[in-house]
Amino acid sequence: APAPHLLPRALSYSQAENLLGCRQKWTYRTGLGIRPASVASVPTGNQMIGTLVHAVVEELVTARQEQGGAPAAEEIAEMLDRLVPQLASELLLPGREVELTTMRETAVRSLEGFFGRLAAAGLVITSVESRFEEPLRLHLARGDVEVPFMGYRDVLAEDAAGRPTVIDLKWTSAAKKYPELFDAGEALQLASYAWSLDAPDADVGYFLLKQGEFVSANPALDPHGRPTLDIEEAWSTTVAGVTEALDAIGEGTVSARSGQILRDAGQSLSTPRTEAKKTYAAAQEVARAEGGIVVDARCDFCDFSLLCGLRGDAS
């Protein structure tokens, strides 16, 4: 049935990603306000460590505002140790010592490189976790609507000329995912952060915390010679996809695109992730050739896969 009342009161990048990747997920989570039990939403694994390392960066930047310069490894380690009990206490449980030590060594080495390379590139961090809220006008079939687009930029830096650079921090085991998105011009999250700055000359990039690598077109940060991200095009792709999704939801068509891609390939949630990634990569190539985009909504981590039928007994 048509559902013209299902409109976002506000939009964030994660909402936009859900609209692009799985309209059902957005409808359940945001449109209808369905939430998993609180115990199911306690961060763990990569998400927990990512939150911890984000906090370490924020605390270090705040602590060094007056003296400037890059923090030494000892300072990074001390801050990490101070925050682990608060943000990653499960790593202090018996039997997790090796995991904690490995994470600690990786994070310290990575952040030492992060701060050091930014400084060597002449970039000074001006803010961490800076909140933004900008009006976004959507030209929907049911009429124009204006919603606030809001979020937090992980790291904002600038060079000597005042040119801004937005860096998004990722703690992930998927080392190829973000370089591939960047090189394909599909780093939509970075584009949304750059758009929020309203600075045509803004530079953007990822820093992969687990790998200790920047993903950027700035050769002082990333030596791979990557193409400059077309921020305007990537942002217009995002807005067009959001508009199309909200129009479809308003008409009562609420598809589960990511899940359908798996089904069409004869796959399911039991399909090994390596095979599922190949399926999505093929779908992405087809979409790119047609000027579109496919966002992998990670059905294997979704709280609503029972509702869409991808998880459970279909007999």
MOMOBEL-V155519 format. One record per residue. N is the residue number from 0. RES is the residue in three letters. PSI is psi in degrees with one decimal (999 if undefined). D_CENTER is the distance of its C-alpha to the mean C-alpha in Angstrom with 1 decimal. Layout:
BEGIN
N;RES;PSI;D_CENTER
N;RES;PSI;D_CENTER
END
This chain:
BEGIN
0;ALA;146.8;32.2
1;PRO;144.1;30.9
2;ALA;65.4;28.5
3;PRO;-16.2;28.5
4;HIS;-14.1;27.8
5;LEU;86.6;24.2
6;LEU;144.1;22.4
7;PRO;135.7;19.5
8;ARG;-28.8;21.0
9;ALA;159.2;17.8
10;LEU;143.4;14.5
11;SER;172.5;10.9
12;TYR;-39.4;7.9
13;SER;-36.7;7.3
14;GLN;-45.4;11.0
15;ALA;-41.1;10.9
16;GLU;-39.5;8.8
17;ASN;-41.4;11.4
18;LEU;-37.0;14.2
19;LEU;-37.7;13.5
20;GLY;-37.7;13.1
21;CYS;103.9;15.6
22;ARG;-30.5;17.7
23;GLN;-43.3;19.4
24;LYS;-45.5;16.4
25;TRP;-41.9;15.9
26;THR;-45.4;19.7
27;TYR;-50.4;20.2
28;ARG;-48.5;17.5
29;THR;-48.3;17.7
30;GLY;-42.7;20.9
31;LEU;-8.1;23.0
32;GLY;26.9;21.4
33;ILE;131.4;21.7
34;ARG;147.2;20.1
35;PRO;162.5;20.5
36;ALA;147.3;22.9
37;SER;-33.9;21.8
38;VAL;-27.0;22.7
39;ALA;-14.6;20.2
40;SER;9.7;17.3
41;VAL;124.7;18.1
42;PRO;141.7;15.4
43;THR;174.0;16.6
44;GLY;-140.8;16.0
45;ASN;-36.7;12.9
46;GLN;-43.1;11.2
47;MET;-46.5;14.4
48;ILE;-37.5;14.7
49;GLY;-43.5;11.3
50;THR;-42.2;12.5
51;LEU;-49.8;15.9
52;VAL;-35.3;15.0
53;HIS;-46.1;13.1
54;ALA;-36.9;16.3
55;VAL;-45.0;18.5
56;VAL;-47.0;17.1
57;GLU;-45.3;17.7
58;GLU;-40.1;21.1
59;LEU;-41.7;22.2
60;VAL;-43.9;21.5
61;THR;-43.4;23.4
62;ALA;-26.8;26.1
63;ARG;14.2;26.7
64;GLN;-39.2;26.7
65;GLU;-43.9;30.4
66;GLN;-24.0;31.1
67;GLY;-173.8;28.2
68;GLY;171.8;27.6
69;ALA;137.5;25.4
70;PRO;148.0;25.8
71;ALA;163.5;27.8
72;ALA;-38.8;26.8
73;GLU;-39.4;29.1
74;GLU;-40.4;27.5
75;ILE;-45.7;24.0
76;ALA;-40.6;25.5
77;GLU;-42.7;27.4
78;MET;-40.6;24.4
79;LEU;-47.7;22.5
80;ASP;-32.5;25.7
81;ARG;-31.6;26.0
82;LEU;-16.8;22.7
83;VAL;-47.3;22.7
84;PRO;-30.3;25.2
85;GLN;-38.0;23.2
86;LEU;-14.4;19.7
87;ALA;47.3;20.3
88;SER;-24.2;24.0
89;GLU;-22.3;24.0
90;LEU;-10.1;24.0
91;LEU;-1.4;27.4
92;LEU;152.6;29.0
93;PRO;139.0;31.8
94;GLY;-6.8;30.9
95;ARG;12.0;27.4
96;GLU;-43.3;28.9
97;VAL;-42.7;28.0
98;GLU;-43.2;24.3
99;LEU;-45.5;24.3
100;THR;-43.5;26.2
101;THR;-46.4;23.9
102;MET;-43.9;20.7
103;ARG;-48.1;22.7
104;GLU;-42.7;24.0
105;THR;-47.3;20.7
106;ALA;-43.3;18.9
107;VAL;-47.3;22.0
108;ARG;-42.9;22.5
109;SER;-46.8;18.9
110;LEU;-31.3;18.9
111;GLU;-42.5;22.4
112;GLY;-38.3;21.3
113;PHE;-54.7;18.4
114;PHE;-38.9;20.8
115;GLY;-43.0;23.6
116;ARG;-35.6;22.1
117;LEU;-45.9;20.8
118;ALA;-42.6;24.4
119;ALA;-28.7;26.0
120;ALA;0.3;24.2
121;GLY;23.2;25.6
122;LEU;131.1;22.4
123;VAL;127.1;22.8
124;ILE;126.2;20.0
125;THR;-25.0;20.9
126;SER;155.8;18.4
127;VAL;138.7;15.6
128;GLU;47.9;13.5
129;SER;125.4;15.3
130;ARG;143.4;15.3
131;PHE;155.9;15.8
132;GLU;115.9;17.3
133;GLU;142.4;18.6
134;PRO;135.4;20.8
135;LEU;121.0;19.6
136;ARG;125.1;22.5
137;LEU;129.0;22.1
138;HIS;84.4;25.2
139;LEU;160.4;25.6
140;ALA;-31.0;28.6
141;ARG;3.9;29.8
142;GLY;162.7;29.7
143;ASP;139.2;27.5
144;VAL;149.0;25.3
145;GLU;124.4;23.6
146;VAL;148.9;20.7
147;PRO;130.9;18.9
148;PHE;120.8;15.3
149;MET;161.5;13.8
150;GLY;-165.1;11.2
151;TYR;129.7;11.0
152;ARG;125.0;10.6
153;ASP;-60.3;10.3
154;VAL;127.4;13.3
155;LEU;125.9;15.6
156;ALA;167.1;18.6
157;GLU;154.7;21.5
158;ASP;-174.7;24.3
159;ALA;-26.4;28.0
160;ALA;-0.2;28.2
161;GLY;8.1;25.6
162;ARG;126.7;23.0
163;PRO;149.7;19.5
164;THR;128.8;16.6
165;VAL;126.7;13.0
166;ILE;127.1;11.3
167;ASP;128.0;7.7
168;LEU;132.4;8.5
169;LYS;125.5;7.5
170;TRP;104.4;10.3
171;THR;150.3;10.5
172;SER;-12.8;13.7
173;ALA;80.2;12.4
174;ALA;-25.3;13.7
175;LYS;-20.2;14.1
176;LYS;-53.0;11.0
177;TYR;-38.2;9.3
178;PRO;-38.9;12.9
179;GLU;-42.6;13.8
180;LEU;-43.6;11.2
181;PHE;-49.3;12.3
182;ASP;-29.3;15.9
183;ALA;-1.3;15.9
184;GLY;21.2;14.8
185;GLU;23.8;11.9
186;ALA;71.9;9.1
187;LEU;-33.8;8.8
188;GLN;-44.1;6.0
189;LEU;-40.4;8.4
190;ALA;-38.1;11.3
191;SER;-37.4;10.7
192;TYR;-40.3;10.8
193;ALA;-41.4;13.8
194;TRP;-39.1;15.4
195;SER;-21.5;15.4
196;LEU;-21.1;17.5
197;ASP;43.8;20.1
198;ALA;104.9;20.9
199;PRO;-25.4;21.7
200;ASP;11.2;21.9
201;ALA;140.2;18.5
202;ASP;156.0;16.9
203;VAL;159.6;13.3
204;GLY;164.4;11.8
205;TYR;154.9;9.6
206;PHE;119.1;11.5
207;LEU;104.8;11.5
208;LEU;-37.5;13.2
209;LYS;-33.0;14.9
210;GLN;-15.1;16.3
211;GLY;36.0;17.0
212;GLU;141.3;16.1
213;PHE;149.3;14.9
214;VAL;104.0;13.6
215;SER;155.9;15.4
216;ALA;-7.0;18.4
217;ASN;112.1;20.1
218;PRO;-19.3;22.7
219;ALA;-18.9;23.3
220;LEU;-38.7;19.8
221;ASP;116.8;19.4
222;PRO;5.0;22.7
223;HIS;0.0;21.6
224;GLY;45.4;22.6
225;ARG;151.9;19.5
226;PRO;150.0;19.9
227;THR;132.5;18.9
228;LEU;126.9;16.0
229;ASP;92.8;17.8
230;ILE;-42.9;15.8
231;GLU;-43.3;18.3
232;GLU;-43.2;18.3
233;ALA;-38.3;14.5
234;TRP;-40.0;14.5
235;SER;-33.4;17.7
236;THR;-42.1;16.3
237;THR;-49.9;13.6
238;VAL;-40.9;16.5
239;ALA;-41.2;18.9
240;GLY;-40.7;16.9
241;VAL;-43.6;16.4
242;THR;-47.3;20.1
243;GLU;-42.3;21.2
244;ALA;-45.0;19.5
245;LEU;-34.0;21.0
246;ASP;-44.7;24.3
247;ALA;-43.4;24.4
248;ILE;-41.0;23.6
249;GLY;-29.8;26.3
250;GLU;-4.5;28.7
251;GLY;9.8;28.1
252;THR;103.4;26.3
253;VAL;89.6;23.3
254;SER;160.5;22.2
255;ALA;79.5;20.0
256;ARG;-46.9;19.0
257;SER;-43.4;17.0
258;GLY;-37.2;19.8
259;GLN;-34.7;22.4
260;ILE;-42.2;21.3
261;LEU;-46.9;22.1
262;ARG;-44.0;25.3
263;ASP;-24.9;26.5
264;ALA;7.8;26.3
265;GLY;26.5;28.3
266;GLN;172.2;25.5
267;SER;-171.1;24.1
268;LEU;-17.2;22.0
269;SER;-8.3;24.7
270;THR;132.0;24.0
271;PRO;141.8;22.8
272;ARG;-35.5;19.1
273;THR;-37.5;20.4
274;GLU;-40.8;22.4
275;ALA;-39.3;19.8
276;LYS;-38.6;17.5
277;LYS;-38.6;20.6
278;THR;-45.4;21.1
279;TYR;-38.7;17.7
280;ALA;-41.0;18.2
281;ALA;-42.1;21.6
282;ALA;-37.0;20.4
283;GLN;-39.3;18.0
284;GLU;-43.4;21.0
285;VAL;-45.2;23.1
286;ALA;-42.6;20.8
287;ARG;-40.5;20.4
288;ALA;-25.2;24.2
289;GLU;8.9;24.6
290;GLY;16.4;22.2
291;GLY;-165.5;19.6
292;ILE;145.0;16.2
293;VAL;127.6;15.1
294;VAL;123.9;11.8
295;ASP;110.5;12.0
296;ALA;5.2;11.6
297;ARG;66.3;12.4
298;CYS;-27.7;15.8
299;ASP;-17.0;16.7
300;PHE;5.5;14.6
301;CYS;139.6;15.4
302;ASP;-10.2;17.8
303;PHE;14.8;19.7
304;SER;-19.4;20.7
305;LEU;-36.4;24.3
306;LEU;-34.4;24.4
307;CYS;-11.1;23.5
308;GLY;-0.1;25.9
309;LEU;-29.3;23.7
310;ARG;140.3;24.5
311;GLY;-179.3;28.1
312;ASP;115.7;31.6
313;ALA;1.7;32.0
314;SER;999;35.8
END
